Amino acid sequence: MILYKHIVIKVKPIRSQRKDPWHILVQEQESHDEEKGDLTLAYWLLSRHISHDRDSGEFKASYRMFGDKLQASLSPRSFINNGALFLDLDGLEGNHIGTYLMNRIVQWLQRNCPKAEVSCVNLLRGQATVDNKVRRNKFWKGFGLIFDGENSETQEEGSSRPISVDQLVLCETWKENIEEIMLFDHLDDVNQKIQELIKRFEYNDIEKCRIGK
């Protein structure tokens, strides 16, 4: 069975000179059967008047039964070597969008497979630049993962220690600047703004005709 859910998130910039919020459509697609489950969180930037090379992407998670062992993955990579996550929204990094999406993934896994073992997450030297290394490490540790190695904010590489899904931590820092809006409420708001613009243009046309007489 495949289930779909849609929601719009309103993101107030915290790492940008921009004053107006971004709006992002999030589609949650989940499927289940007796021994496995998959979740895809696809997202699209709705603020099309902004120039972005990348304005959409997806986060994925899943769980599988291997013999008598249930294993969960926090990313779309293999269960053997869980990989990096990338937010495909140029210029929007550091605004808690990735945290929001991963928090939904953790919630989904805890509802469906709380006793599953979380696949190892690997921090690789080439995955992070000097600018985002601290953000990457803080991101994973915020969900309860502990890494072998130096275990510091500037750690370049390491593997997460074994942990079960129910030991993961929900990270809700996204609430500082992100608001969830029901899709129909957002569409209603957009429609109202369109109607206001139409009335404004109609008024301007009337005024031009009156002045021209």
Secondary structure per residue as TSV (DSSP state, phi and psi in degrees):
chain	resnum	aa	ss	phi	psi
A	1	M	-	360.0	133.6
A	2	I	E	-112.1	130.5
A	3	L	E	-118.7	142.8
A	4	Y	E	-123.5	146.3
A	5	K	E	-146.1	140.2
A	6	H	E	-125.5	142.3
A	7	I	E	-152.3	152.7
A	8	V	E	-110.1	134.8
A	9	I	E	-110.8	136.0
A	10	K	E	-101.6	116.1
A	11	V	E	-109.6	115.0
A	12	K	-	-84.9	125.2
A	13	P	-	-61.9	134.5
A	14	I	S	-121.8	-10.5
A	15	R	S	-127.9	42.7
A	16	S	S	-156.0	154.3
A	17	Q	S	-77.8	-9.8
A	18	R	-	-64.5	138.3
A	19	K	-	-98.0	-37.3
A	20	D	S	-74.7	142.8
A	21	P	-	-73.2	157.5
A	22	W	E	-91.2	150.9
A	23	H	E	-119.8	130.0
A	24	I	E	-128.3	128.3
A	25	L	E	-87.0	128.5
A	26	V	E	-116.3	124.5
A	27	Q	E	-108.5	122.8
A	28	E	E	-101.7	119.7
A	29	Q	E	-120.4	121.8
A	30	E	E	-130.2	146.8
A	31	S	E	-139.1	149.5
A	32	H	E	-141.7	149.2
A	33	D	-	-142.8	-162.9
A	34	E	S	-65.4	-32.9
A	35	E	S	-122.7	6.4
A	36	K	E	-157.6	162.7
A	37	G	E	-151.8	147.9
A	38	D	E	-134.2	143.6
A	39	L	E	-132.1	131.7
A	40	T	E	-124.5	124.9
A	41	L	E	-107.8	99.1
A	42	A	E	-91.9	144.5
A	43	Y	E	-139.2	147.6
A	44	W	E	-135.7	132.2
A	45	L	E	-75.7	122.9
A	46	L	-	-90.0	-13.9
A	47	S	-	-79.6	74.2
A	48	R	T	-71.6	-15.1
A	49	H	T	-74.8	-4.6
A	50	I	S	-96.3	141.9
A	51	S	-	-86.3	113.8
A	52	H	-	-134.8	133.1
A	53	D	S	-68.9	-35.6
A	54	R	-	-124.1	121.8
A	55	D	B	-131.3	19.3
A	56	S	E	-158.1	163.7
A	57	G	E	177.8	-165.9
A	58	E	E	-157.7	149.3
A	59	F	E	-109.9	142.2
A	60	K	E	-130.2	151.0
A	61	A	E	-146.4	162.4
A	62	S	E	-164.0	167.4
A	63	Y	E	-140.8	148.7
A	64	R	E	-142.1	151.1
A	65	M	E	-97.6	119.5
A	66	F	E	-112.7	101.2
A	67	G	T	66.0	-118.2
A	68	D	T	-105.6	16.2
A	69	K	E	-116.4	126.8
A	70	L	E	-97.2	126.5
A	71	Q	E	-127.2	140.8
A	72	A	E	-118.6	145.2
A	73	S	E	-119.7	134.3
A	74	L	S	-91.0	-0.9
A	75	S	S	-145.3	170.3
A	76	P	S	-77.1	0.3
A	77	R	S	-74.5	-178.1
A	78	S	-	-71.9	161.9
A	79	F	S	-69.9	-21.9
A	80	I	S	-79.3	-36.8
A	81	N	S	-138.9	80.2
A	82	N	B	-59.9	131.2
A	83	G	-	-104.7	-165.3
A	84	A	-	-79.7	160.0
A	85	L	-	-114.6	140.8
A	86	F	-	-131.7	131.9
A	87	L	-	-88.9	111.6
A	88	D	-	-85.5	54.8
A	89	L	B	-133.5	94.9
A	90	D	T	-58.2	129.9
A	91	G	T	84.1	-3.1
A	92	L	-	-106.1	5.5
A	93	E	T	-62.9	148.9
A	94	G	T	81.8	11.0
A	95	N	S	-109.2	23.9
A	96	H	S	69.8	11.4
A	97	I	H	-68.7	-44.9
A	98	G	H	-62.4	-37.9
A	99	T	H	-64.0	-41.5
A	100	Y	H	-59.6	-47.6
A	101	L	H	-66.1	-42.9
A	102	M	H	-67.4	-33.5
A	103	N	H	-62.4	-38.7
A	104	R	H	-66.7	-35.5
A	105	I	H	-64.5	-45.9
A	106	V	H	-61.8	-43.1
A	107	Q	H	-59.0	-43.7
A	108	W	H	-63.5	-45.6
A	109	L	H	-64.5	-40.1
A	110	Q	H	-69.0	-26.1
A	111	R	H	-75.5	-34.8
A	112	N	H	-103.6	-29.1
A	113	C	-	-149.3	60.5
A	114	P	T	-59.5	-27.1
A	115	K	T	-95.8	2.6
A	116	A	S	-68.7	151.6
A	117	E	E	-87.2	133.7
A	118	V	E	-78.9	128.6
A	119	S	-	-61.1	148.3
A	120	C	-	-60.0	132.7
A	121	V	B	-102.2	125.7
A	122	N	E	-105.4	127.4
A	123	L	E	-89.9	120.5
A	124	L	-	-111.2	146.0
A	125	R	G	-57.8	-38.6
A	126	G	G	-83.6	-3.6
A	127	Q	G	-79.3	-23.3
A	128	A	-	-129.5	138.4
A	129	T	-	-86.2	174.1
A	130	V	T	-59.7	-35.4
A	131	D	T	-70.2	-38.4
A	132	N	T	-109.7	5.8
A	133	K	H	-61.1	-47.3
A	134	V	H	-62.7	-40.8
A	135	R	H	-64.8	-40.2
A	136	R	H	-62.0	-48.6
A	137	N	H	-65.9	-42.2
A	138	K	H	-64.5	-35.3
A	139	F	H	-58.6	-54.2
A	140	W	H	-68.0	-39.7
A	141	K	H	-68.6	-25.6
A	142	G	T	-65.6	-19.8
A	143	F	T	-99.5	10.5
A	144	G	T	98.3	2.7
A	145	L	-	-79.4	139.5
A	146	I	-	-118.5	133.8
A	147	F	B	-110.1	143.4
A	148	D	S	-70.4	155.4
A	149	G	S	109.6	-151.4
A	150	E	S	-70.2	-25.3
A	151	N	-	55.7	49.2
A	152	S	S	-122.8	171.2
A	153	E	T	-64.8	-24.5
A	154	T	T	-100.4	12.3
A	155	Q	-	-56.6	131.2
A	156	E	-	-91.0	-32.4
A	157	E	-	-150.9	160.9
A	158	G	E	157.7	166.6
A	159	S	E	-120.2	142.4
A	160	S	B	-71.4	145.1
A	161	R	-	-77.6	157.1
A	162	P	-	-56.4	138.1
A	163	I	-	-156.1	146.8
A	164	S	B	-93.8	161.0
A	165	V	G	-58.4	-40.0
A	166	D	G	-70.8	-7.9
A	167	Q	G	-93.8	-8.5
A	168	L	-	-65.2	152.9
A	169	V	-	-109.8	133.4
A	170	L	-	-74.2	129.6
A	171	C	-	-111.1	114.9
A	172	E	-	-115.0	28.3
A	173	T	G	-64.3	-19.6
A	174	W	G	-61.0	-23.7
A	175	K	G	-66.6	-13.9
A	176	E	G	-64.8	-30.6
A	177	N	T	-143.9	7.7
A	178	I	E	-121.8	134.4
A	179	E	E	-122.5	132.7
A	180	E	E	-85.4	134.3
A	181	I	E	-128.5	131.5
A	182	M	E	-62.5	141.6
A	183	L	H	-55.8	-44.5
A	184	F	H	-67.1	-32.7
A	185	D	H	-66.4	-39.9
A	186	H	H	-65.7	-43.2
A	187	L	H	-63.7	-37.1
A	188	D	H	-64.6	-40.6
A	189	D	H	-64.7	-42.2
A	190	V	H	-63.2	-42.7
A	191	N	H	-61.8	-40.6
A	192	Q	H	-62.3	-41.5
A	193	K	H	-65.5	-37.8
A	194	I	H	-63.5	-44.0
A	195	Q	H	-62.8	-38.0
A	196	E	H	-64.4	-40.6
A	197	L	H	-65.6	-40.0
A	198	I	H	-62.1	-44.3
A	199	K	H	-64.0	-37.2
A	200	R	H	-66.9	-42.7
A	201	F	H	-66.2	-40.1
A	202	E	H	-63.1	-40.4
A	203	Y	H	-64.2	-43.9
A	204	N	H	-62.3	-38.9
A	205	D	H	-64.2	-40.8
A	206	I	H	-63.6	-42.3
A	207	E	H	-65.1	-40.7
A	208	K	H	-63.4	-39.9
A	209	C	H	-66.3	-40.4
A	210	R	H	-65.5	-43.5
A	211	I	H	-68.1	-33.8
A	212	G	H	-73.2	-16.1
A	213	K	-	-73.4	360.0
